[in-house]
Amino acid sequence: MKDRPLIEVAPHRPAICLPPGTSVQAACARMHEHQASAVMVTDAEDRLLGIFTGRDAIGRMLAHGRDAATTTLGEVMTAQVEVLGPGARAIDALHLMHDGGFRHLPVVENGRVRALVLRSDFRALERAQIEVEDEIFQRLR
């Protein structure tokens, strides 16, 4: 699993991409609607500019008393985003997220977002693998 290309590990849910002028309130409503923990901030050509996460909503908005209706994603997004290409190894993504202390990793190709991988996606894959192995074990009994 960990040597697989990252794009194979990425879930098949679409990444939510919004322009930097979007209000934080609108972005949070979209995140809530899609049960997402992050949105990708992209320009008119769909190139990645930054990421806005639930942590940003707390640390950059609520903690500072900012108004979500008037603050834009461009003002509070994380602009220096670590990314990997779709052919990178899954283990490289895990190391990058661990070393950087973040839970979201955009998969980007030619500057455009292809997917968003969450640290929890790897746990789900490990659980699925355990279930498969357990089923095989039960059949061997």
PyMOL commands that set and color helices and strands:
alter all, ss='L'
color gray80, all
select helices_A, chain A and resi 6-9+24-33+54-64+73-76+90-100+119-140
alter helices_A, ss='H'
color red, helices_A
select strands_A, chain A and resi 17-18+38-42+48-53+104-109+112-118
alter strands_A, ss='S'
color yellow, strands_A
deselect
rebuild
show_as cartoon
